[in-house]
Amino acid sequence: MSAPLPTRLPREDEPSRQVRRAAQRAAVRELRQRQAAQGLAPRATATIANGTSAWETVAEEREARQDAIDEQVTIYRAVLPQLLERLGHIPDPRHAKTVRHTATALLLYGMLTFVFQMASRREANRQMTMPMFREHLRLLFPEVETLPHHDTLHRLLSVIEVDQIEMAMLAVVTRFLRQKKFTRHQIADRYPIAIDGTQKLVRNTCWDGQCLERQVSSTAADGTVTKRPQYYVYVLEATLAFANGLTIPLMSEFLSYTEGDPVRNKQDCELKAFTRLTARLKARFPRLPILVLLDGLYANGPVMARCRQYHWQFMIVLQNGSLPSVWEEVVGRKSLQPHNQTDRTWGDRTQHFWWVNAIDYAYGEHERHHQTVHVVICEEHWDTVDAVTATIVVQRSRHAWLSSAPLTRDTVHERCNLGARHRWGIESHFLVEKKHGYEYEHCFSQNWQAMKGYHFLMRLGHLLNILASRTARLAQLVGRLGVRGLIRFLRDTCSGPWLAPAHILALRALACGQIRLE
């Protein structure tokens, strides 16, 4: 006998909908007045402008498109020389007499594929080789004399050391760090780096021996449950995550089957990849002051010991079921440190912080290893309008973190609200790369080496778009069109008859300017 269908809610008629929306607007106005009286700032919305076009004539639109391309060219001319020089040092094993496109030109073409957010190799072949698009690309990027077929790039990525593409991107980020572009965004005089893993793609067949394997259950029509293998690619990412929402990609560490332990029948895991990634990060930035932002998976002694070995600070999410001995100390010693608490407002939230410093955490065999940790708990509440009842209701949440440094009233806001809370920056970064045009989960190649190469080119293209959207001139267009709208605006400009070749040539001849981020 089949299960009964769920009861459908009665459809709301138009008069009732109008009454409910009027009640919601009245509740929102009351909430804003209440927040203003309490000195709370209403939560900022991420929506773009909801208006008609700001340009009245074709001439105004042409000027706006030319200005946007001018700013994009200025950014690229400031970044590309160093970037292309590093890419040019990657050894090219192809036969010199049969090469039509240089490796540098091919890698630049691959990077532009992601700058203009082409969804696949086939779409790039169709769109970027259109006569108008091709002519404008040759004007903007003289390094690309002719546009190759994407299969040519694929063959190159299959045979070169693709990790050098990531090293070229790191050289660009290192230059910005040395120029102190991000100094004002530091937390506790350190650069916040969020590290987290995400799934890149999944298949039902093992297309490469490096893929990880797991068993998934499936239910047949007769209710029979069977298990089958599933093969997937998982990547651990490190990203600079600042409190203003700016995220800068740094490093990627691919989990692979060969990194597992066949003796104990264990595959590669996120914690093993963390060891490899942090070792590379320390080798690349040996003296960079770092504040590592981690989720609850990393709340363990070896992770904290490694961070302290590298002289890094950390803020790690502490879940309710994690580290029972630490939680026991927190609860038992709360009353012994009554002054370790403070109240504050942050945006539209009222927060109560309390913390316990200097907890000895023992771990390992016979608990022979020890770490001194500091735990901070944030209990907060805020008012919001219920979408169904159109009344003001109180929302509550609770957060806890492990801190490598003692907490005080002067540091708790910076370390928690501006540092640990913005670990979500890497989650938003994943969302953008997966759902907003960069095709993070698309399999550009079933060759493991080439797949990694496309991944690094995607991260490099995303970095260039981040820099472009964060400049003072293009920030106005971002507020009007959104980031995806800006990229689509630039892409349509390059594919249409908007640009003046003489103007582009004159702009290219100018000296490379400085990138001024907002």
C-alpha positions as CSV (number, residue, x, y, z in Angstrom):
1,M,0.0,0.0,0.0
2,S,1.5,3.3,-1.0
3,A,2.0,6.1,1.5
4,P,-0.6,8.9,1.6
5,L,0.3,12.0,-0.3
6,P,1.2,15.0,1.9
7,T,-1.6,17.5,2.5
8,R,-1.2,20.6,0.4
9,L,-1.6,23.9,2.1
10,P,-4.5,26.0,0.9
11,R,-3.5,28.6,-1.7
12,E,-3.4,32.1,-0.4
13,D,-5.7,34.4,-2.2
14,E,-4.7,37.9,-3.3
15,P,-6.4,39.9,-0.6
16,S,-4.9,37.7,2.1
17,R,-1.5,38.0,0.5
18,Q,-1.8,41.8,0.4
19,V,-2.8,41.9,4.1
20,R,0.1,39.6,5.1
21,R,2.6,41.7,3.1
22,A,1.3,44.9,4.7
23,A,1.7,43.4,8.1
24,Q,5.2,42.3,7.3
25,R,6.2,45.9,6.2
26,A,4.7,47.3,9.3
27,A,6.6,44.8,11.4
28,V,9.9,45.6,9.6
29,R,9.3,49.4,10.2
30,E,8.7,48.7,13.9
31,L,11.8,46.5,14.1
32,R,14.0,49.2,12.5
33,Q,12.6,51.8,14.9
34,R,13.3,49.5,17.9
35,Q,16.9,48.8,16.6
36,A,17.5,52.6,16.2
37,A,16.3,53.3,19.7
38,Q,18.7,50.6,21.1
39,G,21.6,51.8,19.0
40,L,21.7,48.6,16.9
41,A,22.6,48.7,13.2
42,P,20.2,46.9,10.8
43,R,21.7,43.9,9.0
44,A,23.1,44.9,5.6
45,T,21.6,43.1,2.6
46,A,23.6,41.8,-0.3
47,T,21.0,42.6,-2.9
48,I,22.1,44.7,-5.9
49,A,20.2,47.8,-7.1
50,N,16.7,47.2,-8.2
51,G,16.4,49.9,-10.8
52,T,16.4,50.5,-14.5
53,S,19.5,51.2,-16.6
54,A,21.6,54.1,-15.4
55,W,22.5,55.0,-19.0
56,E,20.1,56.9,-21.2
57,T,21.9,56.8,-24.6
58,V,24.0,54.5,-26.5
59,A,26.9,56.9,-26.2
60,E,26.7,56.8,-22.4
61,E,26.6,53.0,-22.4
62,R,29.6,52.8,-24.8
63,E,31.6,55.2,-22.5
64,A,30.7,53.0,-19.4
65,R,31.8,49.8,-21.2
66,Q,35.0,51.4,-22.3
67,D,35.8,52.7,-18.8
68,A,35.1,49.2,-17.4
69,I,37.5,47.6,-19.9
70,D,40.1,50.3,-19.2
71,E,40.1,49.5,-15.5
72,Q,40.3,45.8,-16.3
73,V,43.2,46.3,-18.7
74,T,45.0,48.4,-16.0
75,I,44.6,45.6,-13.5
76,Y,45.8,42.9,-15.9
77,R,48.7,44.9,-17.1
78,A,49.8,45.3,-13.5
79,V,49.5,41.6,-12.8
80,L,50.3,39.8,-16.1
81,P,54.0,40.6,-16.6
82,Q,55.1,38.9,-13.5
83,L,52.5,36.2,-13.9
84,L,53.4,35.4,-17.5
85,E,57.1,35.4,-16.6
86,R,56.5,32.7,-14.0
87,L,54.4,30.7,-16.3
88,G,57.1,31.0,-19.0
89,H,59.5,29.2,-16.7
90,I,57.4,26.0,-16.6
91,P,59.3,23.4,-18.7
92,D,57.5,22.5,-21.9
93,P,58.2,18.9,-23.0
94,R,56.5,19.3,-26.4
95,H,58.6,19.0,-29.6
96,A,59.7,22.6,-30.4
97,K,59.3,22.1,-34.2
98,T,55.7,21.1,-33.9
99,V,54.6,23.8,-31.5
100,R,52.3,26.5,-32.9
101,H,51.3,28.1,-29.6
102,T,53.7,28.7,-26.7
103,A,53.0,27.3,-23.3
104,T,52.6,30.8,-21.9
105,A,50.0,31.7,-24.5
106,L,48.1,28.5,-23.9
107,L,48.0,29.0,-20.1
108,L,46.9,32.6,-20.5
109,Y,44.1,31.4,-22.8
110,G,43.1,28.9,-20.2
111,M,43.1,31.5,-17.5
112,L,40.9,33.8,-19.6
113,T,38.4,30.9,-20.1
114,F,37.7,31.2,-16.4
115,V,38.0,35.0,-16.3
116,F,35.1,35.2,-18.7
117,Q,33.4,32.2,-17.0
118,M,33.1,29.8,-19.9
119,A,31.1,26.8,-18.6
120,S,33.1,24.1,-20.5
121,R,35.9,23.6,-23.0
122,R,33.3,23.3,-25.8
123,E,31.7,26.6,-24.8
124,A,35.1,28.3,-24.8
125,N,35.8,26.9,-28.3
126,R,32.5,28.3,-29.5
127,Q,32.4,31.7,-27.8
128,M,36.0,32.8,-27.6
129,T,36.7,32.1,-31.2
130,M,33.9,34.4,-32.5
131,P,35.5,37.0,-34.8
132,M,34.7,40.0,-32.7
133,F,35.6,38.3,-29.4
134,R,38.8,37.0,-30.9
135,E,39.8,40.4,-32.3
136,H,39.2,42.2,-28.9
137,L,41.1,39.5,-27.0
138,R,44.1,40.0,-29.4
139,L,43.9,43.8,-28.7
140,L,43.6,43.4,-24.9
141,F,46.1,40.5,-24.6
142,P,48.8,40.7,-27.4
143,E,50.4,37.5,-25.9
144,V,47.5,35.5,-27.5
145,E,48.3,36.0,-31.2
146,T,45.9,33.3,-32.3
147,L,43.3,31.4,-30.2
148,P,44.0,27.7,-29.9
149,H,41.6,24.8,-29.7
150,H,41.0,23.8,-26.1
151,D,42.2,20.3,-26.9
152,T,45.7,21.8,-27.4
153,L,45.6,23.3,-23.9
154,H,44.4,20.0,-22.6
155,R,47.3,18.1,-24.1
156,L,49.7,20.7,-22.6
157,L,48.2,20.4,-19.1
158,S,48.5,16.6,-19.3
159,V,52.3,16.7,-19.7
160,I,53.6,19.8,-17.7
161,E,54.1,20.3,-14.0
162,V,50.7,21.9,-13.3
163,D,51.7,22.7,-9.7
164,Q,53.8,25.5,-11.1
165,I,50.6,27.2,-12.1
166,E,49.7,27.5,-8.5
167,M,53.2,28.7,-7.7
168,A,52.7,31.5,-10.2
169,M,49.5,32.5,-8.5
170,L,51.2,32.5,-5.1
171,A,53.9,34.8,-6.6
172,V,51.1,37.4,-7.3
173,V,49.7,37.1,-3.8
174,T,53.2,37.4,-2.3
175,R,53.7,40.6,-4.2
176,F,50.5,42.0,-2.7
177,L,51.5,41.0,0.7
178,R,54.9,42.7,0.4
179,Q,53.2,45.8,-0.9
180,K,51.0,45.7,2.3
181,K,47.8,45.7,0.3
182,F,46.0,43.7,3.0
183,T,47.7,45.1,6.1
184,R,44.6,47.0,7.3
185,H,42.6,43.8,7.2
186,Q,44.8,41.9,9.7
187,I,43.3,40.3,12.8
188,A,45.5,40.6,15.9
189,D,48.3,41.7,13.6
190,R,48.0,38.5,11.7
191,Y,46.6,37.4,8.3
192,P,43.5,35.2,8.7
193,I,43.7,32.0,6.6
194,A,40.7,29.7,6.5
195,I,41.4,26.1,5.7
196,D,38.5,23.7,4.7
197,G,37.8,20.9,2.3
198,T,35.2,20.4,-0.3
199,Q,34.1,17.9,-2.9
200,K,35.1,18.7,-6.4
201,L,33.3,16.1,-8.5
202,V,31.8,12.6,-8.2
203,R,31.4,9.7,-10.6
204,N,30.0,6.2,-10.6
205,T,33.0,4.9,-12.4
206,C,36.7,5.0,-11.4
207,W,38.1,7.2,-14.2
208,D,41.5,7.5,-12.5
209,G,43.4,5.5,-9.9
210,Q,43.8,8.6,-7.7
211,C,40.1,9.0,-7.1
212,L,38.8,8.3,-3.6
213,E,36.1,5.6,-3.1
214,R,33.1,5.3,-0.8
215,Q,30.1,3.1,-0.5
216,V,26.7,4.6,-1.1
217,S,23.3,3.0,-0.5
218,S,20.5,2.9,-3.1
219,T,16.9,1.7,-2.6
220,A,15.2,-0.2,-5.4
221,A,11.5,0.0,-6.2
222,D,10.8,-3.1,-4.1
223,G,12.5,-1.6,-1.1
224,T,15.7,-3.6,-1.4
225,V,18.7,-1.6,-0.2
226,T,22.0,-2.2,-2.0
227,K,25.4,-0.7,-1.8
228,R,27.6,0.4,-4.7
229,P,31.0,2.1,-5.0
230,Q,31.2,5.8,-5.8
231,Y,34.4,7.6,-6.8
232,Y,35.0,11.3,-6.0
233,V,37.6,14.0,-5.9
234,Y,38.1,16.0,-2.7
235,V,40.2,19.1,-2.3
236,L,41.5,20.9,0.8
237,E,41.7,24.7,0.2
238,A,43.5,27.5,2.0
239,T,42.1,31.0,1.5
240,L,42.8,34.4,3.0
241,A,39.4,35.3,4.5
242,F,39.1,38.9,5.7
243,A,36.4,40.5,7.8
244,N,35.2,42.8,4.9
245,G,34.3,39.7,2.8
246,L,37.5,39.8,0.6
247,T,38.8,36.3,0.0
248,I,42.1,35.5,-1.8
249,P,42.8,31.9,-3.0
250,L,46.1,30.5,-1.8
251,M,46.7,26.8,-2.0
252,S,44.9,23.6,-3.0
253,E,45.8,20.1,-1.7
254,F,44.1,17.2,-3.6
255,L,43.3,14.1,-1.6
256,S,44.4,11.0,-3.6
257,Y,44.1,7.3,-3.2
258,T,47.9,6.8,-3.2
259,E,48.3,9.0,-0.1
260,G,46.3,6.5,2.0
261,D,47.4,3.6,4.1
262,P,46.8,0.3,2.3
263,V,48.2,-1.7,5.2
264,R,45.4,-0.5,7.5
265,N,42.9,-0.1,4.6
266,K,42.6,3.6,5.2
267,Q,42.2,6.2,2.5
268,D,43.6,9.7,2.4
269,C,41.6,12.0,4.6
270,E,41.2,15.7,5.3
271,L,43.5,15.7,8.4
272,K,46.3,14.0,6.4
273,A,45.9,16.6,3.7
274,F,46.0,19.3,6.3
275,T,49.5,18.1,7.3
276,R,50.7,18.3,3.7
277,L,49.0,21.6,3.0
278,T,50.3,23.4,6.1
279,A,53.8,22.1,5.4
280,R,53.7,23.7,2.0
281,L,52.1,26.9,3.3
282,K,54.9,27.2,5.9
283,A,57.6,26.6,3.3
284,R,56.1,29.2,0.9
285,F,55.4,31.9,3.6
286,P,58.0,31.1,6.4
287,R,57.7,34.4,8.2
288,L,54.1,35.4,7.5
289,P,52.2,36.0,10.7
290,I,49.1,33.7,10.3
291,L,45.9,33.2,12.2
292,V,44.4,29.9,11.1
293,L,40.6,29.6,11.1
294,L,39.3,26.1,11.3
295,D,36.0,24.2,11.7
296,G,35.2,21.6,14.3
297,L,36.9,18.8,12.5
298,Y,40.3,20.2,13.5
299,A,39.6,20.5,17.2
300,N,42.4,18.0,18.2
301,G,45.8,18.1,19.8
302,P,48.0,17.3,16.7
303,V,46.5,20.1,14.8
304,M,47.0,22.6,17.6
305,A,50.6,21.3,18.1
306,R,51.4,21.8,14.4
307,C,50.1,25.3,14.4
308,R,52.2,26.2,17.4
309,Q,55.2,24.4,15.8
310,Y,54.8,26.8,12.9
311,H,54.3,29.8,15.3
312,W,50.8,30.3,14.0
313,Q,47.8,31.3,16.1
314,F,44.4,29.6,15.6
315,M,40.7,29.9,16.2
316,I,39.0,26.5,16.0
317,V,35.3,25.8,16.3
318,L,34.5,23.8,19.4
319,Q,31.4,21.7,19.0
320,N,29.4,20.4,22.0
321,G,30.5,16.8,21.6
322,S,34.2,17.6,21.0
323,L,37.0,17.4,23.6
324,P,34.9,16.4,26.7
325,S,37.7,17.0,29.1
326,V,38.0,20.6,27.9
327,W,34.3,21.2,28.2
328,E,34.4,19.8,31.7
329,E,37.1,22.3,32.6
330,V,35.1,25.1,31.0
331,V,31.9,24.3,33.0
332,G,33.8,23.7,36.2
333,R,36.0,26.8,36.1
334,K,33.4,29.3,34.8
335,S,32.5,30.4,38.3
336,L,36.2,30.7,39.3
337,Q,36.7,33.4,36.6
338,P,33.7,35.7,37.0
339,H,35.4,38.7,35.5
340,N,36.0,36.9,32.2
341,Q,32.9,38.1,30.5
342,T,31.6,41.1,28.5
343,D,28.5,42.3,26.7
344,R,28.5,44.2,23.5
345,T,26.4,44.8,20.4
346,W,27.5,43.8,16.9
347,G,25.3,44.9,14.0
348,D,21.8,44.0,15.0
349,R,22.9,41.4,17.5
350,T,23.3,41.6,21.3
351,Q,26.2,39.4,22.4
352,H,27.4,38.0,25.7
353,F,30.9,36.7,25.7
354,W,32.4,34.6,28.5
355,W,35.7,32.7,28.4
356,V,38.0,30.4,30.4
357,N,41.7,30.8,29.9
358,A,44.6,28.4,30.4
359,I,43.0,25.0,30.2
360,D,45.4,22.1,30.0
361,Y,44.3,19.6,27.4
362,A,46.0,16.2,27.5
363,Y,45.9,13.9,24.5
364,G,47.7,11.0,22.8
365,E,48.7,7.6,24.1
366,H,48.5,7.7,28.0
367,E,47.8,11.4,27.6
368,R,51.5,12.2,27.5
369,H,51.0,15.2,25.2
370,H,49.6,18.5,26.5
371,Q,48.3,21.7,25.0
372,T,47.2,24.9,26.7
373,V,44.0,26.2,25.2
374,H,41.6,29.0,25.9
375,V,37.9,28.6,25.3
376,V,35.4,31.5,24.5
377,I,31.6,31.2,24.2
378,C,29.4,33.7,22.5
379,E,25.7,33.7,23.3
380,E,23.7,36.2,21.2
381,H,20.2,37.1,20.3
382,W,18.6,39.4,17.7
383,D,15.1,40.3,16.5
384,T,13.7,39.4,13.2
385,V,10.3,39.4,11.4
386,D,8.7,36.0,11.1
387,A,7.7,35.4,7.4
388,V,4.5,33.5,8.3
389,T,3.0,35.4,11.2
390,A,4.5,38.8,10.4
391,T,5.5,39.3,14.0
392,I,8.8,40.2,15.6
393,V,10.4,37.1,17.1
394,V,13.7,36.7,19.0
395,Q,16.4,34.4,17.4
396,R,19.2,33.0,19.5
397,S,22.5,31.3,18.8
398,R,25.6,30.0,20.6
399,H,29.1,29.7,19.3
400,A,32.3,28.3,21.0
401,W,35.9,28.5,19.8
402,L,39.3,27.2,20.9
403,S,41.8,30.1,20.9
404,S,45.6,29.8,20.9
405,A,46.0,33.1,22.8
406,P,44.3,34.2,26.1
407,L,41.1,36.2,25.7
408,T,40.5,39.6,27.2
409,R,37.8,42.2,27.0
410,D,40.0,44.1,24.5
411,T,40.6,41.1,22.2
412,V,37.5,39.0,22.3
413,H,35.6,41.0,19.6
414,E,38.5,41.1,17.2
415,R,39.4,37.4,17.5
416,C,35.8,36.2,17.5
417,N,33.6,38.5,15.5
418,L,36.2,39.7,13.0
419,G,38.3,36.6,12.9
420,A,36.7,33.3,13.8
421,R,33.2,34.3,12.6
422,H,34.5,35.1,9.1
423,R,35.7,31.5,8.6
424,W,32.5,31.5,6.5
425,G,34.4,33.4,3.9
426,I,35.9,30.2,2.6
427,E,32.4,28.7,2.4
428,S,31.2,31.6,0.4
429,H,34.3,31.3,-1.8
430,F,33.3,27.6,-2.5
431,L,29.7,28.7,-3.3
432,V,30.9,31.3,-5.8
433,E,33.3,28.9,-7.5
434,K,30.7,26.1,-7.7
435,K,27.5,28.0,-8.5
436,H,28.5,31.5,-9.8
437,G,30.2,30.7,-13.1
438,Y,33.6,29.1,-12.3
439,E,32.3,25.5,-12.7
440,Y,34.3,24.2,-9.7
441,E,32.5,20.9,-10.0
442,H,32.7,20.5,-13.7
443,C,35.1,17.8,-15.0
444,F,37.2,19.7,-17.5
445,S,39.3,16.6,-18.0
446,Q,39.4,12.9,-17.0
447,N,43.2,13.1,-16.9
448,W,44.2,13.6,-13.3
449,Q,47.1,15.9,-14.2
450,A,45.1,18.0,-16.6
451,M,42.1,18.1,-14.1
452,K,44.4,19.7,-11.5
453,G,45.8,22.1,-14.1
454,Y,42.3,23.4,-15.0
455,H,41.6,23.7,-11.3
456,F,44.6,26.0,-10.8
457,L,43.7,28.0,-13.9
458,M,40.2,28.4,-12.5
459,R,41.6,29.7,-9.1
460,L,43.9,32.1,-11.0
461,G,41.0,33.4,-13.1
462,H,38.9,33.9,-10.0
463,L,41.7,35.8,-8.3
464,L,41.9,38.2,-11.3
465,N,38.2,38.8,-11.1
466,I,38.3,39.4,-7.4
467,L,41.0,42.0,-7.9
468,A,39.0,43.7,-10.6
469,S,35.7,43.8,-8.7
470,R,37.5,45.2,-5.6
471,T,39.0,48.3,-7.3
472,A,37.5,51.6,-6.5
473,R,36.4,52.3,-10.1
474,L,34.7,49.0,-10.7
475,A,33.2,48.8,-7.2
476,Q,30.4,51.2,-8.3
477,L,29.5,48.9,-11.2
478,V,29.5,45.9,-8.7
479,G,27.0,47.8,-6.5
480,R,24.8,48.3,-9.6
481,L,25.2,45.0,-11.4
482,G,26.7,42.6,-8.8
483,V,29.9,40.6,-9.3
484,R,28.3,38.1,-11.8
485,G,26.7,41.0,-13.6
486,L,30.0,42.8,-13.9
487,I,31.7,39.8,-15.4
488,R,28.8,39.3,-17.8
489,F,29.0,43.1,-18.6
490,L,32.7,42.8,-19.4
491,R,32.2,39.6,-21.4
492,D,29.4,41.2,-23.5
493,T,31.6,44.2,-24.1
494,C,34.4,42.1,-25.5
495,S,32.0,40.1,-27.7
496,G,30.2,43.2,-29.2
497,P,31.2,46.3,-31.3
498,W,31.8,48.6,-28.3
499,L,35.6,49.0,-28.1
500,A,37.8,51.5,-30.0
501,P,41.0,49.7,-31.1
502,A,43.0,52.9,-31.1
503,H,42.0,53.6,-27.5
504,I,43.0,50.1,-26.4
505,L,46.3,50.3,-28.1
506,A,47.0,53.7,-26.4
507,L,46.0,52.3,-23.0
508,R,48.3,49.3,-23.5
509,A,51.2,51.6,-24.2
510,L,50.9,53.3,-20.8
511,A,53.1,52.2,-17.9
512,C,51.6,49.6,-15.5
513,G,49.7,51.4,-12.7
514,Q,49.2,50.4,-9.1
515,I,46.1,48.4,-8.1
516,R,44.1,50.3,-5.5
517,L,41.7,48.0,-3.7
518,E,38.8,49.5,-1.9
